[in-house]
Amino acid sequence: MSWTVYILECGDGSLYTGVTTNLQRRFAEHEVGKGARYTRGRGPLRVAHTETCENRSEALKRECEIKALSRAEKLSIIS
């Protein structure tokens, strides 16, 4: 089973990073307010970046790496 690390761009311009095995389902959860508390009320959302990892451990490590980056560094990954 592959895992996806994703970055969402929120309607207020902020960025949210997460991991999932099913991006479509997880994005739908974020859109209806059932995802992370951070994304509630920050719509509209868009998937700005995705990376595929082979396992959960790799995905969580990559998520931590991305979360440790500055906003400018995250924006450079997105573009």
N, CA, C and O atoms as CSV, one atom per row, in Angstrom:
chain,resi,resn,atom,element,x,y,z
A,1,MET,N,N,0.851,-1.177,0.000
A,1,MET,CA,C,0.000,0.000,0.000
A,1,MET,C,C,0.898,1.243,0.000
A,1,MET,O,O,1.809,1.363,0.819
A,2,SER,N,N,0.630,2.147,-0.915
A,2,SER,CA,C,1.434,3.374,-0.958
A,2,SER,C,C,0.769,4.485,-0.138
A,2,SER,O,O,-0.449,4.516,0.037
A,3,TRP,N,N,1.593,5.372,0.344
A,3,TRP,CA,C,1.149,6.510,1.147
A,3,TRP,C,C,1.440,7.794,0.387
A,3,TRP,O,O,2.400,7.863,-0.379
A,4,THR,N,N,0.619,8.801,0.597
A,4,THR,CA,C,0.793,10.089,-0.049
A,4,THR,C,C,1.006,11.163,1.003
A,4,THR,O,O,0.254,11.270,1.972
A,5,VAL,N,N,2.054,11.960,0.789
A,5,VAL,CA,C,2.274,13.171,1.585
A,5,VAL,C,C,1.710,14.301,0.736
A,5,VAL,O,O,2.015,14.395,-0.453
A,6,TYR,N,N,0.896,15.154,1.332
A,6,TYR,CA,C,0.264,16.211,0.550
A,6,TYR,C,C,0.359,17.554,1.260
A,6,TYR,O,O,0.457,17.632,2.484
A,7,ILE,N,N,0.329,18.611,0.448
A,7,ILE,CA,C,0.264,19.968,0.966
A,7,ILE,C,C,-1.010,20.591,0.416
A,7,ILE,O,O,-1.228,20.616,-0.795
A,8,LEU,N,N,-1.848,21.091,1.314
A,8,LEU,CA,C,-3.054,21.816,0.910
A,8,LEU,C,C,-2.791,23.305,1.030
A,8,LEU,O,O,-2.134,23.759,1.967
A,9,GLU,N,N,-3.305,24.057,0.077
A,9,GLU,CA,C,-3.313,25.507,0.204
A,9,GLU,C,C,-4.719,25.898,0.626
A,9,GLU,O,O,-5.693,25.592,-0.061
A,10,CYS,N,N,-4.815,26.566,1.746
A,10,CYS,CA,C,-6.112,26.977,2.286
A,10,CYS,C,C,-6.543,28.313,1.676
A,10,CYS,O,O,-5.732,29.034,1.096
A,11,GLY,N,N,-7.810,28.625,1.814
A,11,GLY,CA,C,-8.360,29.858,1.269
A,11,GLY,C,C,-7.708,31.111,1.834
A,11,GLY,O,O,-7.699,32.147,1.169
A,12,ASP,N,N,-7.163,31.042,3.046
A,12,ASP,CA,C,-6.492,32.200,3.643
A,12,ASP,C,C,-5.016,32.271,3.261
A,12,ASP,O,O,-4.286,33.127,3.760
A,13,GLY,N,N,-4.572,31.365,2.369
A,13,GLY,CA,C,-3.188,31.378,1.904
A,13,GLY,C,C,-2.245,30.533,2.737
A,13,GLY,O,O,-1.079,30.373,2.377
A,14,SER,N,N,-2.729,29.990,3.847
A,14,SER,CA,C,-1.867,29.147,4.679
A,14,SER,C,C,-1.715,27.764,4.041
A,14,SER,O,O,-2.480,27.382,3.155
A,15,LEU,N,N,-0.710,27.026,4.514
A,15,LEU,CA,C,-0.413,25.701,3.981
A,15,LEU,C,C,-0.588,24.653,5.068
A,15,LEU,O,O,-0.233,24.883,6.224
A,16,TYR,N,N,-1.136,23.502,4.696
A,16,TYR,CA,C,-1.323,22.394,5.620
A,16,TYR,C,C,-0.689,21.156,5.005
A,16,TYR,O,O,-0.911,20.874,3.828
A,17,THR,N,N,0.092,20.414,5.775
A,17,THR,CA,C,0.744,19.201,5.297
A,17,THR,C,C,0.196,17.995,6.046
A,17,THR,O,O,0.031,18.041,7.265
A,18,GLY,N,N,-0.087,16.914,5.319
A,18,GLY,CA,C,-0.598,15.697,5.937
A,18,GLY,C,C,-0.211,14.469,5.149
A,18,GLY,O,O,0.437,14.573,4.107
A,19,VAL,N,N,-0.607,13.291,5.642
A,19,VAL,CA,C,-0.357,12.016,4.968
A,19,VAL,C,C,-1.648,11.220,4.902
A,19,VAL,O,O,-2.528,11.379,5.748
A,20,THR,N,N,-1.760,10.366,3.898
A,20,THR,CA,C,-2.943,9.532,3.731
A,20,THR,C,C,-2.644,8.381,2.782
A,20,THR,O,O,-1.646,8.398,2.062
A,21,THR,N,N,-3.515,7.389,2.789
A,21,THR,CA,C,-3.433,6.316,1.799
A,21,THR,C,C,-4.438,6.541,0.675
A,21,THR,O,O,-4.383,5.872,-0.357
A,22,ASN,N,N,-5.352,7.480,0.876
A,22,ASN,CA,C,-6.383,7.767,-0.122
A,22,ASN,C,C,-6.608,9.282,-0.166
A,22,ASN,O,O,-7.368,9.830,0.632
A,23,LEU,N,N,-5.945,9.936,-1.097
A,23,LEU,CA,C,-5.980,11.402,-1.154
A,23,LEU,C,C,-7.373,11.946,-1.450
A,23,LEU,O,O,-7.785,12.945,-0.860
A,24,GLN,N,N,-8.100,11.303,-2.354
A,24,GLN,CA,C,-9.445,11.798,-2.686
A,24,GLN,C,C,-10.361,11.778,-1.467
A,24,GLN,O,O,-11.079,12.743,-1.202
A,25,ARG,N,N,-10.328,10.673,-0.731
A,25,ARG,CA,C,-11.163,10.562,0.475
A,25,ARG,C,C,-10.746,11.596,1.514
A,25,ARG,O,O,-11.590,12.271,2.103
A,26,ARG,N,N,-9.446,11.717,1.734
A,26,ARG,CA,C,-8.950,12.647,2.754
A,26,ARG,C,C,-9.272,14.088,2.390
A,26,ARG,O,O,-9.653,14.875,3.255
A,27,PHE,N,N,-9.121,14.440,1.116
A,27,PHE,CA,C,-9.444,15.796,0.683
A,27,PHE,C,C,-10.925,16.084,0.908
A,27,PHE,O,O,-11.291,17.165,1.369
A,28,ALA,N,N,-11.766,15.121,0.583
A,28,ALA,CA,C,-13.210,15.286,0.802
A,28,ALA,C,C,-13.502,15.499,2.290
A,28,ALA,O,O,-14.363,16.307,2.639
A,29,GLU,N,N,-12.797,14.785,3.165
A,29,GLU,CA,C,-12.978,14.974,4.601
A,29,GLU,C,C,-12.591,16.390,5.022
A,29,GLU,O,O,-13.291,17.020,5.815
A,30,HIS,N,N,-11.480,16.885,4.490
A,30,HIS,CA,C,-11.062,18.255,4.795
A,30,HIS,C,C,-12.116,19.260,4.331
A,30,HIS,O,O,-12.430,20.211,5.047
A,31,GLU,N,N,-12.657,19.049,3.141
A,31,GLU,CA,C,-13.628,19.995,2.584
A,31,GLU,C,C,-14.907,20.103,3.401
A,31,GLU,O,O,-15.503,21.177,3.480
A,32,VAL,N,N,-15.333,19.007,4.006
A,32,VAL,CA,C,-16.584,19.050,4.779
A,32,VAL,C,C,-16.342,19.278,6.268
A,32,VAL,O,O,-17.275,19.194,7.066
A,33,GLY,N,N,-15.101,19.566,6.647
A,33,GLY,CA,C,-14.804,19.882,8.032
A,33,GLY,C,C,-14.533,18.682,8.917
A,33,GLY,O,O,-14.473,18.819,10.139
A,34,LYS,N,N,-14.368,17.503,8.324
A,34,LYS,CA,C,-14.102,16.286,9.099
A,34,LYS,C,C,-12.620,15.920,9.070
A,34,LYS,O,O,-12.221,14.902,9.637
A,35,GLY,N,N,-11.808,16.737,8.418
A,35,GLY,CA,C,-10.370,16.486,8.375
A,35,GLY,C,C,-9.707,17.093,9.595
A,35,GLY,O,O,-10.276,17.089,10.686
A,36,ALA,N,N,-8.541,17.599,9.416
A,36,ALA,CA,C,-7.801,18.217,10.518
A,36,ALA,C,C,-8.513,19.473,11.017
A,36,ALA,O,O,-9.135,20.201,10.243
A,37,ARG,N,N,-8.411,19.708,12.300
A,37,ARG,CA,C,-9.025,20.905,12.887
A,37,ARG,C,C,-8.491,22.172,12.214
A,37,ARG,O,O,-9.228,23.142,12.038
A,38,TYR,N,N,-7.207,22.162,11.839
A,38,TYR,CA,C,-6.589,23.346,11.249
A,38,TYR,C,C,-7.301,23.802,9.979
A,38,TYR,O,O,-7.434,25.004,9.747
A,39,THR,N,N,-7.757,22.867,9.158
A,39,THR,CA,C,-8.353,23.241,7.870
A,39,THR,C,C,-9.821,23.644,7.972
A,39,THR,O,O,-10.374,24.179,7.011
A,40,ARG,N,N,-10.459,23.402,9.104
A,40,ARG,CA,C,-11.873,23.776,9.255
A,40,ARG,C,C,-12.035,25.282,9.157
A,40,ARG,O,O,-11.363,26.032,9.865
A,41,GLY,N,N,-12.912,25.716,8.294
A,41,GLY,CA,C,-13.194,27.136,8.139
A,41,GLY,C,C,-12.139,27.890,7.344
A,41,GLY,O,O,-12.189,29.118,7.268
A,42,ARG,N,N,-11.195,27.188,6.756
A,42,ARG,CA,C,-10.140,27.849,5.981
A,42,ARG,C,C,-10.292,27.605,4.483
A,42,ARG,O,O,-9.346,27.831,3.729
A,43,GLY,N,N,-11.450,27.154,4.038
A,43,GLY,CA,C,-11.685,26.873,2.615
A,43,GLY,C,C,-11.795,28.141,1.812
A,43,GLY,O,O,-11.893,29.226,2.385
A,44,PRO,N,N,-11.780,28.037,0.519
A,44,PRO,CA,C,-11.669,26.791,-0.237
A,44,PRO,C,C,-10.253,26.240,-0.182
A,44,PRO,O,O,-9.276,26.977,-0.049
A,45,LEU,N,N,-10.176,24.908,-0.290
A,45,LEU,CA,C,-8.895,24.222,-0.234
A,45,LEU,C,C,-8.510,23.741,-1.624
A,45,LEU,O,O,-9.366,23.492,-2.474
A,46,ARG,N,N,-7.195,23.614,-1.839
A,46,ARG,CA,C,-6.738,22.980,-3.073
A,46,ARG,C,C,-5.489,22.178,-2.759
A,46,ARG,O,O,-4.670,22.573,-1.929
A,47,VAL,N,N,-5.357,21.043,-3.437
A,47,VAL,CA,C,-4.158,20.226,-3.275
A,47,VAL,C,C,-3.063,20.905,-4.079
A,47,VAL,O,O,-3.156,21.009,-5.302
A,48,ALA,N,N,-2.018,21.368,-3.387
A,48,ALA,CA,C,-0.953,22.114,-4.038
A,48,ALA,C,C,0.236,21.233,-4.397
A,48,ALA,O,O,0.988,21.554,-5.317
A,49,HIS,N,N,0.414,20.114,-3.672
A,49,HIS,CA,C,1.584,19.261,-3.921
A,49,HIS,C,C,1.329,17.874,-3.347
A,49,HIS,O,O,0.688,17.738,-2.305
A,50,THR,N,N,1.828,16.845,-4.025
A,50,THR,CA,C,1.761,15.482,-3.507
A,50,THR,C,C,3.085,14.762,-3.758
A,50,THR,O,O,3.790,15.046,-4.727
A,51,GLU,N,N,3.401,13.839,-2.882
A,51,GLU,CA,C,4.554,12.951,-3.036
A,51,GLU,C,C,4.111,11.564,-2.603
A,51,GLU,O,O,3.396,11.422,-1.611
A,52,THR,N,N,4.530,10.542,-3.336
A,52,THR,CA,C,4.187,9.171,-2.989
A,52,THR,C,C,5.346,8.520,-2.243
A,52,THR,O,O,6.508,8.654,-2.627
A,53,CYS,N,N,5.006,7.813,-1.173
A,53,CYS,CA,C,5.991,7.089,-0.367
A,53,CYS,C,C,5.581,5.615,-0.316
A,53,CYS,O,O,4.403,5.287,-0.458
A,54,GLU,N,N,6.555,4.737,-0.114
A,54,GLU,CA,C,6.282,3.309,-0.127
A,54,GLU,C,C,5.598,2.796,1.128
A,54,GLU,O,O,4.877,1.799,1.074
A,55,ASN,N,N,5.815,3.469,2.272
A,55,ASN,CA,C,5.209,2.977,3.505
A,55,ASN,C,C,4.909,4.146,4.442
A,55,ASN,O,O,5.312,5.283,4.198
A,56,ARG,N,N,4.192,3.833,5.515
A,56,ARG,CA,C,3.758,4.865,6.456
A,56,ARG,C,C,4.938,5.563,7.122
A,56,ARG,O,O,4.931,6.783,7.286
A,57,SER,N,N,5.936,4.800,7.498
A,57,SER,CA,C,7.104,5.366,8.168
A,57,SER,C,C,7.797,6.408,7.290
A,57,SER,O,O,8.133,7.498,7.751
A,58,GLU,N,N,8.003,6.062,6.031
A,58,GLU,CA,C,8.635,6.989,5.087
A,58,GLU,C,C,7.783,8.248,4.911
A,58,GLU,O,O,8.308,9.360,4.857
A,59,ALA,N,N,6.467,8.062,4.822
A,59,ALA,CA,C,5.552,9.194,4.646
A,59,ALA,C,C,5.588,10.129,5.851
A,59,ALA,O,O,5.623,11.349,5.691
A,60,LEU,N,N,5.579,9.564,7.052
A,60,LEU,CA,C,5.597,10.396,8.253
A,60,LEU,C,C,6.916,11.144,8.403
A,60,LEU,O,O,6.934,12.289,8.853
A,61,LYS,N,N,8.018,10.503,8.028
A,61,LYS,CA,C,9.308,11.186,8.058
A,61,LYS,C,C,9.322,12.356,7.084
A,61,LYS,O,O,9.806,13.441,7.405
A,62,ARG,N,N,8.785,12.120,5.889
A,62,ARG,CA,C,8.752,13.200,4.884
A,62,ARG,C,C,7.819,14.321,5.334
A,62,ARG,O,O,8.118,15.495,5.115
A,63,GLU,N,N,6.699,13.977,5.958
A,63,GLU,CA,C,5.784,14.993,6.477
A,63,GLU,C,C,6.514,15.880,7.491
A,63,GLU,O,O,6.389,17.104,7.447
A,64,CYS,N,N,7.265,15.275,8.389
A,64,CYS,CA,C,8.025,16.041,9.397
A,64,CYS,C,C,9.057,16.944,8.736
A,64,CYS,O,O,9.243,18.089,9.148
A,65,GLU,N,N,9.728,16.424,7.709
A,65,GLU,CA,C,10.715,17.236,6.985
A,65,GLU,C,C,10.054,18.470,6.375
A,65,GLU,O,O,10.573,19.581,6.481
A,66,ILE,N,N,8.908,18.262,5.737
A,66,ILE,CA,C,8.202,19.375,5.089
A,66,ILE,C,C,7.711,20.371,6.134
A,66,ILE,O,O,7.838,21.579,5.936
A,67,LYS,N,N,7.158,19.892,7.236
A,67,LYS,CA,C,6.648,20.782,8.272
A,67,LYS,C,C,7.750,21.633,8.894
A,67,LYS,O,O,7.483,22.724,9.398
A,68,ALA,N,N,8.991,21.138,8.861
A,68,ALA,CA,C,10.117,21.880,9.427
A,68,ALA,C,C,10.633,22.975,8.489
A,68,ALA,O,O,11.438,23.813,8.895
A,69,LEU,N,N,10.169,22.967,7.241
A,69,LEU,CA,C,10.623,23.969,6.271
A,69,LEU,C,C,9.955,25.317,6.519
A,69,LEU,O,O,8.882,25.397,7.117
A,70,SER,N,N,10.604,26.360,6.052
A,70,SER,CA,C,9.998,27.689,6.101
A,70,SER,C,C,8.898,27.773,5.043
A,70,SER,O,O,8.828,26.938,4.141
A,71,ARG,N,N,8.051,28.778,5.162
A,71,ARG,CA,C,6.999,28.970,4.159
A,71,ARG,C,C,7.589,29.116,2.755
A,71,ARG,O,O,7.072,28.541,1.796
A,72,ALA,N,N,8.668,29.883,2.640
A,72,ALA,CA,C,9.312,30.092,1.330
A,72,ALA,C,C,9.798,28.767,0.748
A,72,ALA,O,O,9.657,28.523,-0.450
A,73,GLU,N,N,10.366,27.918,1.591
A,73,GLU,CA,C,10.846,26.611,1.123
A,73,GLU,C,C,9.680,25.713,0.699
A,73,GLU,O,O,9.787,24.977,-0.282
A,74,LYS,N,N,8.576,25.774,1.432
A,74,LYS,CA,C,7.397,24.997,1.054
A,74,LYS,C,C,6.848,25.485,-0.282
A,74,LYS,O,O,6.458,24.677,-1.125
A,75,LEU,N,N,6.815,26.794,-0.477
A,75,LEU,CA,C,6.322,27.342,-1.734
A,75,LEU,C,C,7.221,26.937,-2.903
A,75,LEU,O,O,6.734,26.746,-4.017
A,76,SER,N,N,8.513,26.804,-2.664
A,76,SER,CA,C,9.412,26.381,-3.753
A,76,SER,C,C,9.179,24.926,-4.098
A,76,SER,O,O,9.349,24.543,-5.255
A,77,ILE,N,N,8.790,24.087,-3.123
A,77,ILE,CA,C,8.445,22.691,-3.410
A,77,ILE,C,C,7.189,22.643,-4.279
A,77,ILE,O,O,7.097,21.853,-5.219
A,78,ILE,N,N,6.230,23.497,-3.949
A,78,ILE,CA,C,4.949,23.512,-4.662
A,78,ILE,C,C,5.132,23.915,-6.129
A,78,ILE,O,O,4.490,23.352,-7.016
A,79,SER,N,N,6.004,24.884,-6.378
A,79,SER,CA,C,6.143,25.364,-7.769
A,79,SER,C,C,7.200,24.666,-8.550
A,79,SER,O,O,7.411,24.978,-9.722
